[in-house]
Each structure stands twice: as C-alpha cells, then as structure tokens.
Amino acid sequence: MSSKPILLRFESRNGQFRLTVHPTDEFPALLPQVLDNLPKSVDSRTLTLSNKPHAGEDRLFSSLKGVAIERVGLKHGDKLYIKYTELPQVNGHSVAPMATPLQPHNSSNRLNGLPIAPAEDLPITPLPQQPSTATIKNPWEVVRQSPLDDRLDKKDGKIARPRDQKMCKHGLKGMCDYCMPLEPFSPKHLEERKIKHLSFHSHLRKINSARNKPELKSSYMPPLSEPYYRVKRDCPSGHPQWPEGICTKCQPSAITLQPQPFRMVDHVEFASPGIIDSFLNFWRKGGAQRIGYLYGHYEEYVEVPLGIKAVVEAIYEPPQIDEIDGCTLSSWESEKEIDGVAYLCGLQKVGVIFTDLIDAGAGDGTVVCKRHMDSYYLSSLEVTFSARLQAQFPKATKWSDTGRFGSDFVTCVVSGDEDGGIAISCFQVSNSAVEMVRADLVEPSADPTVMLVRKDDEEDGSESRTRYIPEVFYRRINEYGASVQENAKLSFPVEYLFVTLTHGFPKDTAAIFNASDFPIENRETIGEGQELRSVAKKLGVSSGKIEGEKGVRAVADFHLLCFIHGMGVLSKEEESLLCHVARTHDVAEGFQLLNTSGWATLLAILQESGERPPKRPSPASLAEEGGGYLDDSEQLAKRFKGTSLR
C-alpha cells in the first residue's frame, strides 16, 4: 500500500513556498520543483537544505542522493530552510554553471520533471518549442545564419558617388559632403531609384547604428526583436497564470499598426518563363484556379542596397481541389520527401503562388482585372494564409534577441492587369501580421479589403480563455489631409499588413531544370498523369540506354526527379548523384550514373512496363506492303533461330 502524500514547507531569502511530496521520494527528485520556485539566477550547485534558519545542519542537495524523505524523519507540515548563492552577472545575463556527473542540470534540461545528469545515456529527442519571448544569450555566437546573410553582414553596403564637378572644391583624392558614400538606408538614394521599401540588411544597419554606439562603450544589445501580442507566461508578479490572473507586466500593450518600412526579400526572379507558362496551362485547359509551392534559392540582389532576391527554379503543385473561384489544399503526405529531393538539388521552399484568373470572354485571351488600386491587391483571406506559411518558415538571424526575425517566404499572385493581360504580383505580409494571426487576434472578412479584429468572447458568449485581445489602432489620412489615429475595434484596412516586392526574369536564362517537359503531378482532372510510359519516353528507354549529353539533359526536370524518387528504385547515394547531374548537367557524372545498379534496374522496369521497343511486323502487314507471306513453319523457325538452350 502506497504512503499518503505529505506537505513540506520551504523558506529562503526570497520567500516561502510549499510542496506536496511522498515520503518515499528521494531529495534529488525535489530539485526541479524547488528550482521552479527560486530565481533563475540561482546556482544549483550551491543549493543546501537545513533544519534551522541559523546554526542548523546544512546538507547539499548533491550529497542527498539515495536519501528518502521518510528516512530523515520529516513529517507532514515540517519546514526546511534553503540556502544558495546566485550566479555572477555578465552583460546582464547569468553565467550558467558547469554541470558535473553528480550535479544535475537546471530545470531547462530536465525530462518528465526529473533531473538528468549529463553522464546518462539518453535517447535524442527534439527540443521543445520555445515561446517567442524566450531570449537567447549572445545570439551572435550560437545562431547559424544562411551563408548569404553572413556575406551581406560583411559588406558595408555604402553607395559610392562620383565627384561633383560643380560643388566639390577639393582634389581628386579628397572627399566632401557632396561626394562621400551614402548609407544603404539613405532616403535620397531610395527616392532616386524609386525603391519603396528598405532591404532587410539596410534596415538592420539603420536601427543598429541608433541602438549600439561603440563610442559610448556600452554593452551590446541585439537590435531586432519580434513583436509579441500574447499574454506573457511566468509573470514575476506572482499571480495565477492567465486567464485566472493578469497584470500590466504580462498583458500585451496596445497595438499601433503602421506600414512596415522594410521587406525581408526585395525581388522574386523566375529562372525561366516556361515555369510560369506550364503552371498557367492548368487554368488554360480546365478553367479552374491552381496553387503551387515555389522551390528555389536566395541570392544577393544588386539593384537594391544589400538586397535579397528569391530565385524560383520549379513549381510543385500539391494535392488540391480546384474550383473556378479558388483552391482547397488537400493532405500532402509526401511533402517531406519532395523537400528532400529539392534539398539534394540545392533548393528549398521559398514561397507560394496561386492564380486568380477569369476569362474576359472576348475571345482574344484577355482576362478580367480584379486587383487594382480601387479594389484590393491582396485579400484578407490571402493575408491570413500567407501569414501562417511565413510563421512556418522563420528566418534565423544573430541580430535578434530570440534568434529569429521575420521570414523569407514570399507570396505570388497571377491575375489580370489593367490592360487585360496576365500579370504576376509578389508580396510578403508584415511581421505584425504574422504575430496577429499567431495570437488569433484577427480573422478574414467577406470584404477582401478589410481585416476583422476578433472579439474577447467566444461564439457562445463566454469569455475566451485562449486569446487576449489588446487595443488595436491604426493611422490614416482623413478627408482634411491630416494624419489621425483610428481605433480598429471592429476592423481595419488590410493594406497595413503586407509589403510589395518586385519580380522579373533574367536576361540570360540559366535555369537548372532546362528540360521541363515531363507531366506535372496531380493534374488528373485535366487528363494529364504521370506514368511509367512518360518516364520511358522522357529517358529514351526504347533504345535501352541514355546516350551521352542527351541523357544528362533529360533528367534536368524537377517533376521527373520527384516521380523517380517515389518509385523507390534508386538508393540514397544514386538518388543524390541523379540530383547532382540534374543540377550541374555534368556529362562525366551522367555516365557514372548510367553505370549504377539502381539506374539499370530503373531501365529494366521501364522496358517491361514503359516505352516498349517497336514490335516485329506481322505476316499480314508484310503481305500488304508487298514483302511476301511467310507460312507458320518458317515464322516459327525465325523465332527459335537466335535461341540458345544453354
């Protein structure tokens, strides 16, 4: 029969607390609960227990391993006194202690509430998801950025200017205010180049120069911090957790919406016009809308100071239900596998694209212009959809106190322009929009130009226990031309939640996948399917092999690579070699691929069920062509002529 739990009281210089324990529990098992009631700066190595506040018997927690509570004679209601020392402060942060085999880590390194010694052999499990308010000590030392961000961090980004012949009075090696380089965030340069938004790294230089000034010799502070519109957990005031309790320290402040002055990505470049053309073929043949994910990579965009562009190499169309007025995404079970194929090709998911096209009915290929200055460019439903996707792909940066800031994920819309042609528009939702959607503060409206602010209560009238709605304000220009602040108690314009991006095609096309004529996935509704016969025709299996450079070009198709991966014929090494050949178009490695066992197996399968070689002509066809008629005995002899019984 198990013993009844008892109540123990603990007192330290920070106050008192109580714990409900079992007499058979050992003292080290209490360490996590004790640390949760003490300041975060406590050095767990110095934690001691005593039976008296002064001149008592002090024992370290680490020395009580294997000692049960009932063994020392503690009873219900007894009181113990805790003594400890705090960690030294460095740059405003506590220095974490070095754990020893006898001393467990603090509460952040525990599993199921029990202390874990570093010497124990434990399985590797994914780290728990940290809240957005969890800051990282010295993020510039532990956060791994992308190589592109590291290269842009090393550049000064200053804009060189030539010597002004009229205003410069100095020599050729001199410099003055009229010819000195401009900062990348210079408003004058942005206005001259008609750049609407700052690039991310230009914005970073601007706020970093204002927050951290080396001449003041102050401690460094990360200049970026993500917005947080939710109730903060672990409030230091000591009240119950929300929704039972709330105070001014943990409740979110009022939100004042402003257009975001910067953008994380400045330009979207499609590697080839054929990528968009093949994507539009679904609408041309079926009349329904279509959605797809953009796979590509990020590069420096030299047209904008310290700019970034997303280069799109392929569009993958996931399972979906397409209708005339929209799309519904279905379950995509092979998403991780497709991401793995893209990774082998040096690509990643960079955005999403969808169509919004209606034929004008004129018979000349024109479409209806739905999105313009007097209607909308991105609807509230699309803003919410994009915000959820951007929240799934955060950007890692060492300049943020949380180790992440914003997202490089882009949204592209294919719709009609004012001339009736088909045009592409690119957007990103702001960081405030992502946080408002994450905090469940807003919801889309039937009016595409308006975003609704949720109410504090649920549909049944009860008070919401899952979200706290702070005050939301936005500024606008009234009918008198004055800037006024409005209360968005019910709704606000959706233009405050996104920024626009430029887009285009390269002058010299150098697409990775330059042989993209393989059928696209999930297009059975318009009579297009991916079959083994299509693979055989693509690879020219009728001759039994791929010859030279022609075969290397044949595999440079992202949709073909994804289909071959789904067959499961190639090993991981062979599939990696296949993707490398498709990406680099290397003839030498292409011949190396032809000599692998997995590729030979693939060709054998295609010969059996794919594109078959031409059949031998029948006697009837030979007679019709004047080639004579062969009797059955002669025909049978022809068949066994090349047969060996060995």
C-alpha positions in Angstrom: 0.0 0.0 0.0 1.4 3.4 -1.0 2.0 6.0 1.6 -0.1 9.2 1.8 1.5 12.4 0.4 2.6 15.0 2.9 3.1 18.7 2.8 6.6 20.2 3.3 7.3 24.0 3.8 10.4 25.6 2.4 11.7 29.1 3.2 14.5 31.0 1.5 15.6 34.7 1.5 13.2 35.2 -1.5 10.1 33.9 0.4 8.2 30.8 1.3 6.5 28.0 -0.7 5.0 24.6 -0.2 5.4 21.3 -2.0 3.3 18.1 -1.8 5.6 15.1 -1.8 5.6 11.4 -1.0 7.6 10.2 2.0 9.3 7.6 -0.3 10.6 10.3 -2.7 14.3 11.0 -2.7 15.6 14.5 -2.2 17.1 14.9 -5.7 13.7 14.3 -7.2 12.6 17.5 -5.4 15.3 19.6 -7.0 13.2 20.6 -10.2 10.2 21.7 -8.1 12.5 23.7 -5.8 14.3 25.4 -8.6 10.9 26.4 -10.2 10.1 28.4 -7.0 13.5 30.2 -6.9 15.0 32.9 -9.0 16.5 31.9 -12.4 19.9 33.2 -11.2 20.3 30.5 -8.5 23.4 28.4 -8.8 22.0 24.9 -8.3 25.4 23.6 -7.2 25.3 25.6 -4.0 21.7 24.7 -3.1 21.6 23.4 0.6 18.9 22.3 3.0 18.8 23.0 6.7 16.5 22.2 9.6 17.1 25.6 11.2 17.3 29.1 9.8 20.7 29.6 11.6 23.3 27.3 13.1 21.5 24.2 11.7 22.7 21.1 9.9 23.3 22.1 6.3 23.4 19.5 3.6 23.9 20.0 -0.2 21.3 18.5 -2.5 24.0 16.7 -4.3 25.0 14.9 -1.1 21.5 13.5 -0.5 21.4 11.2 -3.5 19.6 8.0 -2.5 18.2 9.5 0.7 14.4 9.3 1.1 12.3 11.9 2.9 11.0 9.5 5.5 14.5 8.4 6.3 15.4 11.7 7.9 12.2 11.8 9.9 10.3 14.6 8.2 6.5 14.7 8.8 3.5 16.5 7.5 3.9 20.3 7.8 7.6 20.3 8.7 9.7 23.3 7.5 13.0 23.3 5.8 15.3 26.2 5.1 17.0 26.7 1.8 20.4 28.5 1.3 22.1 29.2 -2.0 24.3 31.7 -3.9 23.5 33.4 -7.1 25.4 33.3 -10.4 27.5 36.3 -11.4 26.1 38.7 -14.0 27.9 39.2 -17.3 26.4 41.7 -19.8 23.1 41.5 -18.0 22.9 37.6 -18.2 23.6 35.0 -15.6 26.5 32.7 -16.4 25.3 29.1 -16.5 27.1 26.7 -14.2 29.1 23.8 -15.5 27.3 20.6 -14.7 29.1 17.7 -13.1 28.2 14.0 -13.1 26.9 14.3 -9.5 25.0 17.6 -10.1 22.0 17.6 -12.5 21.3 20.5 -14.8 18.7 23.1 -14.0 15.0 22.9 -15.0 15.6 23.7 -18.6 17.4 20.4 -19.2 15.0 18.1 -17.5 12.8 15.4 -18.9 9.4 14.5 -17.3 10.3 16.5 -14.3 13.3 14.5 -13.2 16.8 15.8 -13.2 19.1 14.5 -15.9 22.8 14.0 -15.3 25.0 14.6 -18.4 26.7 11.3 -17.9 23.5 9.4 -18.5 23.0 7.8 -21.9 19.6 9.1 -23.1 17.9 9.0 -26.5 18.0 12.1 -28.6 14.6 13.8 -28.7 13.6 17.1 -30.4 13.8 20.1 -28.3 10.5 21.6 -27.0 9.2 24.5 -28.9 10.3 27.7 -27.2 7.9 30.6 -26.8 8.6 33.8 -28.9 9.6 35.6 -25.7 12.4 33.2 -24.9 15.6 35.2 -25.5 19.0 33.7 -26.3 22.1 34.7 -24.6 24.7 36.0 -27.1 22.7 35.0 -30.2 25.6 36.3 -32.4 27.6 33.4 -31.1 25.2 30.5 -31.2 22.7 31.3 -34.1 23.7 29.9 -37.5 22.6 32.2 -40.3 22.4 31.4 -44.0 25.7 31.9 -45.9 24.0 34.7 -47.9 23.3 36.7 -44.7 26.9 36.1 -43.5 28.2 37.6 -46.7 25.9 40.6 -46.6 26.9 41.2 -42.9 30.5 41.6 -44.0 29.7 44.3 -46.6 29.4 47.9 -45.6 26.7 48.5 -48.2 27.6 52.1 -48.7 26.7 53.7 -52.1 29.6 55.3 -53.9 29.1 58.7 -55.5 31.2 60.4 -58.2 32.9 63.7 -57.6 30.5 66.6 -58.2 32.1 68.9 -60.8 30.1 71.9 -59.5 30.1 71.6 -55.7 33.3 69.6 -55.0 36.3 72.1 -54.5 38.8 69.5 -53.3 41.4 67.4 -55.2 40.9 64.0 -56.7 41.8 62.2 -53.5 39.7 64.4 -51.3 36.1 63.9 -50.2 33.3 66.2 -49.0 29.5 66.0 -48.2 28.7 66.1 -51.9 30.7 63.0 -52.9 31.0 60.9 -49.8 29.4 57.5 -49.9 25.8 57.2 -48.8 24.5 54.8 -46.2 22.4 51.9 -47.7 19.3 53.3 -45.9 19.7 56.9 -47.4 16.2 58.3 -48.2 17.7 60.3 -51.0 19.1 57.3 -52.8 15.9 55.3 -52.3 13.8 58.1 -53.8 16.1 58.5 -56.8 16.0 54.7 -57.5 12.2 54.6 -56.7 12.8 51.9 -54.1 9.6 51.7 -51.9 11.0 49.6 -49.0 14.3 49.2 -47.3 16.0 45.9 -47.7 16.3 43.8 -44.5 20.1 44.4 -44.1 19.7 48.1 -44.8 17.0 48.3 -42.1 19.3 46.3 -39.8 22.2 48.8 -40.3 19.8 51.7 -39.6 18.4 50.5 -36.3 21.8 49.0 -35.2 23.5 52.4 -35.6 20.9 54.0 -33.5 20.8 51.4 -30.7 24.5 50.4 -30.4 27.1 53.1 -30.4 30.7 51.9 -29.9 31.8 55.4 -28.8 29.6 55.1 -25.7 31.4 51.8 -24.7 28.1 50.3 -23.6 27.2 46.6 -23.6 25.9 45.3 -27.0 22.2 44.8 -27.4 20.7 42.8 -30.3 18.9 45.5 -32.4 16.0 43.2 -33.6 13.1 41.9 -31.6 9.9 40.3 -32.9 6.5 41.7 -32.0 4.7 39.7 -29.3 0.9 40.2 -28.9 0.1 37.4 -26.5 0.0 37.2 -22.7 3.5 36.5 -21.3 3.9 33.4 -19.3 5.8 33.1 -16.0 4.9 36.6 -14.8 7.2 37.7 -12.0 4.3 39.3 -10.1 3.3 36.0 -8.6 -0.3 36.0 -9.6 -2.0 32.9 -11.1 -1.5 32.2 -14.8 -3.8 33.8 -17.3 -6.8 33.5 -17.7 -7.1 33.2 -13.9 -4.9 36.3 -13.4 -3.3 39.1 -15.4 -1.4 42.3 -14.7 0.3 45.2 -16.6 3.6 43.2 -16.7 2.3 40.2 -18.6 -0.6 41.6 -20.7 0.3 42.8 -24.2 0.4 46.5 -24.9 -1.9 48.3 -27.3 -1.0 47.8 -31.0 -0.5 50.7 -33.3 -0.4 49.5 -36.9 2.0 51.2 -39.3 3.1 50.2 -42.8 6.3 48.1 -42.5 9.2 50.2 -43.8 11.3 47.2 -44.8 10.9 43.9 -46.5 12.8 40.6 -45.9 13.1 39.8 -49.7 13.3 42.5 -52.3 12.8 40.7 -55.6 11.4 37.4 -57.0 13.2 36.1 -60.1 11.7 33.2 -62.1 14.6 31.3 -63.7 12.6 30.7 -66.9 9.4 32.0 -68.4 8.5 28.3 -69.1 8.0 27.8 -65.3 5.0 30.2 -65.3 3.7 29.1 -68.7 3.5 25.4 -67.6 1.8 26.5 -64.4 -0.8 28.5 -66.3 -1.6 25.6 -68.6 -3.8 24.1 -66.0 -6.1 27.2 -66.0 -6.0 27.4 -69.8 -7.2 23.7 -70.1 -9.5 23.4 -67.2 -10.6 27.0 -66.3 -10.1 26.3 -62.5 -7.6 28.1 -60.3 -4.3 26.5 -59.2 -1.8 26.8 -56.4 1.8 25.6 -56.1 4.9 25.9 -54.0 7.9 27.7 -55.2 11.3 25.9 -54.9 14.5 27.8 -55.4 17.3 29.6 -53.6 18.2 33.1 -52.4 20.8 35.3 -53.9 22.1 38.9 -53.5 20.0 41.5 -55.4 22.4 44.2 -56.6 19.6 46.6 -57.7 18.8 47.3 -54.1 21.5 48.1 -51.5 22.1 44.9 -49.5 19.1 43.4 -51.2 18.0 39.7 -51.4 16.2 38.0 -54.2 14.4 34.7 -54.3 15.3 32.7 -57.5 12.5 30.3 -58.4 13.6 27.1 -60.2 10.5 25.0 -60.1 6.8 25.0 -59.0 5.4 21.9 -57.3 1.6 21.5 -57.3 0.5 19.6 -54.2 -2.8 17.7 -54.0 -5.7 20.1 -54.1 -9.3 20.7 -55.1 -9.5 23.3 -57.7 -12.6 25.4 -58.5 -13.4 28.4 -60.6 -13.2 30.8 -57.7 -10.4 29.3 -55.5 -8.5 26.3 -54.3 -8.6 24.0 -51.3 -5.4 22.2 -50.3 -5.7 18.5 -49.5 -3.4 16.4 -47.3 0.1 16.4 -48.7 1.7 13.2 -47.3 4.9 13.4 -49.4 5.8 16.9 -48.5 8.9 16.0 -46.6 10.0 13.7 -49.4 9.7 16.4 -52.0 11.6 18.8 -49.7 14.3 16.2 -49.5 14.5 16.0 -53.3 14.7 19.8 -53.5 17.5 19.7 -50.9 19.5 17.3 -52.9 19.2 19.8 -55.8 20.4 22.7 -53.7 16.9 24.2 -53.4 14.4 25.0 -50.7 10.8 26.1 -50.4 10.9 29.9 -51.0 7.2 30.8 -51.5 3.8 30.0 -52.8 2.0 31.0 -56.0 -1.7 30.8 -57.0 -3.9 32.0 -59.8 -6.9 34.3 -59.7 -7.9 34.5 -63.4 -11.3 35.0 -65.1 -11.6 34.9 -68.9 -12.9 38.2 -70.2 -15.0 36.4 -72.8 -13.7 38.5 -75.7 -12.1 35.5 -77.4 -8.7 37.3 -77.6 -7.1 35.8 -74.5 -7.8 38.8 -72.2 -8.7 38.3 -68.6 -10.7 40.4 -66.1 -8.8 42.9 -63.9 -9.9 42.2 -60.4 -7.0 43.6 -58.4 -6.3 47.3 -58.8 -5.9 50.5 -56.8 -9.6 50.9 -56.3 -10.3 47.4 -55.1 -7.5 45.3 -53.5 -4.2 43.7 -54.2 -4.2 41.0 -51.5 -7.3 40.0 -49.8 -7.7 39.5 -46.0 -8.1 35.7 -46.5 -4.9 35.6 -48.5 -3.0 37.7 -45.9 -4.0 35.2 -43.2 -2.9 32.2 -45.4 0.4 33.9 -46.2 1.0 34.7 -42.5 0.5 31.1 -41.5 3.0 30.0 -44.1 5.6 32.6 -43.1 5.2 31.6 -39.5 6.2 28.1 -40.5 9.5 29.3 -42.1 11.1 31.8 -39.7 14.4 33.4 -40.6 17.4 32.6 -38.4 19.4 35.7 -37.6 22.1 36.5 -35.0 20.8 40.1 -34.7 17.6 39.2 -32.9 17.3 38.5 -29.2 15.2 35.4 -29.9 17.5 34.1 -32.7 14.8 34.6 -35.4 13.2 37.5 -37.1 10.6 37.6 -39.9 10.6 35.2 -42.8 11.9 35.0 -46.4 8.8 33.2 -47.6 7.1 35.1 -50.5 3.6 35.0 -52.0 2.9 35.4 -55.7 -0.4 36.0 -57.3 -1.1 35.5 -61.0 -4.1 37.7 -62.0 -5.3 40.2 -64.7 -3.8 43.6 -65.1 -5.4 46.8 -66.2 -4.7 46.0 -69.9 -6.4 42.7 -69.7 -3.1 40.7 -69.7 -1.9 38.1 -67.3 0.5 39.6 -64.7 2.3 38.5 -61.6 2.3 40.3 -58.3 4.6 39.4 -55.4 4.0 40.2 -51.7 5.1 39.5 -48.1 3.0 40.0 -45.1 4.5 42.1 -42.3 5.9 40.7 -39.0 3.0 42.3 -37.2 0.5 40.4 -39.4 2.2 37.1 -38.7 2.1 37.7 -34.9 -1.5 38.9 -35.0 -2.5 35.7 -36.9 -0.4 33.6 -34.5 -2.1 35.2 -31.5 -5.5 34.7 -33.0 -6.3 38.4 -32.9 -7.7 38.8 -36.4 -9.8 36.9 -38.9 -10.5 37.4 -42.6 -13.6 39.2 -43.7 -16.1 38.7 -46.6 -14.9 42.1 -47.8 -11.4 41.4 -49.2 -10.1 44.9 -48.3 -10.9 44.6 -44.6 -9.4 42.5 -41.8 -11.6 41.9 -38.8 -10.5 42.1 -35.1 -11.7 39.2 -33.1 -13.9 39.7 -30.0 -12.9 38.8 -26.4 -15.7 36.3 -26.0 -16.5 33.0 -27.7 -19.4 32.3 -30.0 -21.5 31.1 -27.1 -21.0 34.4 -25.2 -18.5 33.0 -22.7 -15.2 34.8 -22.1 -12.3 33.5 -24.2 -9.7 31.5 -22.3 -7.4 31.1 -25.3 -6.7 34.6 -26.5 -6.4 38.1 -25.1 -7.4 40.9 -27.4 -5.5 44.2 -26.8 -6.4 47.6 -28.2 -5.6 48.0 -31.9 -5.1 51.4 -33.5 -4.0 52.5 -37.0 -3.2 55.8 -38.6 -4.8 57.2 -41.7 -5.2 60.4 -43.7 -8.6 61.8 -43.2 -10.7 63.9 -45.6 -8.9 67.1 -44.5 -5.4 65.7 -45.2 -4.5 65.3 -41.6 -2.9 62.1 -40.1 -5.3 60.8 -37.5 -5.3 57.7 -35.3 -8.3 55.4 -35.5 -9.4 52.6 -33.2 -9.7 49.3 -35.1 -12.3 47.9 -32.7 -14.1 46.0 -35.4 -11.9 46.2 -38.5 -9.1 48.0 -40.3 -7.7 48.2 -43.8 -5.7 45.2 -45.0 -3.0 47.4 -46.6 -1.3 47.7 -43.2 -0.4 44.1 -43.2 1.7 43.5 -46.3 4.6 44.9 -48.4 5.1 44.6 -52.2 8.0 43.0 -54.0 9.3 43.3 -57.5 9.6 40.4 -59.9 11.1 39.6 -63.3 13.0 37.1 -65.4 16.8 37.0 -66.0 18.2 38.5 -69.2 20.3 35.4 -69.8 18.3 32.3 -68.8 20.4 29.8 -66.9 17.7 27.7 -65.3 18.8 24.5 -63.5 15.9 22.5 -64.9 16.1 23.2 -68.6 14.2 20.1 -69.8 10.9 20.6 -68.0 8.5 18.8 -70.3 7.6 15.9 -68.0 3.9 15.8 -67.0 3.2 17.8 -63.9 1.9 16.0 -60.8 -1.7 16.0 -59.5 -3.3 17.0 -62.8 -5.5 14.0 -63.4 -8.6 16.3 -63.5 -7.5 17.7 -66.9 -6.4 14.3 -68.3 -2.7 14.6 -67.5 -1.0 11.9 -65.5 2.5 10.8 -64.6 3.0 7.2 -65.8 6.0 4.9 -66.4 5.3 5.3 -70.1 6.0 9.0 -69.7 9.3 8.3 -67.9 10.4 5.9 -70.6 9.6 8.4 -73.4 11.5 11.1 -71.5 14.6 9.0 -71.0 14.5 7.3 -74.4 14.3 3.8 -73.0 13.2 2.3 -76.3 16.9 2.0 -77.2 17.7 0.6 -73.7 20.1 3.3 -72.6 20.7 7.0 -72.4 23.4 8.2 -74.7 25.8 11.0 -73.6 24.7 14.6 -73.3 21.2 13.9 -74.4 20.5 11.7 -71.3 22.0 14.3 -69.0 19.6 16.9 -70.2 16.7 14.6 -69.9 17.0 14.3 -66.1 17.1 18.1 -65.6 13.4 18.1 -64.7 12.2 18.6 -61.1 8.9 16.8 -61.7 10.7 13.8 -63.2 13.1 13.7 -60.2 10.2 13.7 -57.8 8.5 10.8 -59.7 11.6 8.7 -59.8 12.1 9.3 -56.1 8.5 8.0 -55.5 9.3 4.8 -57.4 11.9 3.9 -54.7 14.3 2.2 -57.1 17.4 4.2 -56.5 19.5 4.1 -53.3 20.2 7.3 -51.4 23.7 7.6 -53.0 22.3 7.0 -56.5 19.5 9.5 -56.0 21.9 12.1 -54.7 24.1 11.5 -57.8 21.0 11.8 -60.0 20.0 15.2 -58.5 23.6 16.4 -58.8 23.6 15.5 -62.5 20.3 17.3 -63.0 21.6 20.4 -61.2 25.1 20.6 -62.8 24.5 19.0 -66.2 27.8 17.2 -65.8 28.3 14.7 -68.7 31.0 12.7 -66.8 28.9 12.2 -63.8 25.9 11.4 -66.1 27.9 8.4 -67.4 28.7 7.5 -63.9 25.0 7.4 -63.1 24.4 5.2 -66.1 26.7 2.5 -64.7 25.0 2.2 -61.3 22.9 -0.8 -60.5 19.9 1.2 -59.5 19.7 3.0 -62.8 20.0 -0.3 -64.6 17.1 -1.6 -62.5 15.1 1.5 -63.4 15.7 1.0 -67.2 14.7 -2.7 -66.9 11.4 -1.7 -65.2 10.7 0.9 -67.9 11.4 -1.6 -70.6 8.9 -4.0 -69.2 6.1 -1.6 -68.4 7.1 1.7 -70.0 8.0 2.6 -73.6 8.4 -0.6 -75.4 10.6 -1.2 -78.5 8.8 -1.4 -81.9 7.1 -4.7 -82.4 8.1 -7.0 -85.2 5.8 -6.6 -88.3 3.1 -9.3 -88.6 2.8 -11.5 -91.7 -0.4 -9.7 -92.7 1.3 -6.3 -92.7 4.2 -7.7 -94.7 1.8 -9.1 -97.3 0.1 -5.7 -97.5 3.4 -4.0 -98.0 4.4 -6.4 -100.8 7.0 -8.1 -98.7 5.7 -11.6 -99.3 4.0 -14.0 -96.9 5.7 -16.4 -94.5 4.0 -19.6 -93.5 3.7 -20.7 -89.9 6.6 -23.2 -90.0 9.0 -20.6 -91.4 7.8 -18.0 -88.9 8.4 -20.5 -86.0 11.9 -21.2 -87.3 12.7 -17.5 -87.3 11.7 -17.2 -83.7 13.9 -20.1 -82.5 16.9 -19.1 -84.7 18.6 -17.0 -82.0 17.6 -19.1 -79.0 20.1 -21.0 -77.1 19.4 -23.9 -74.7 22.5 -23.4 -72.6 
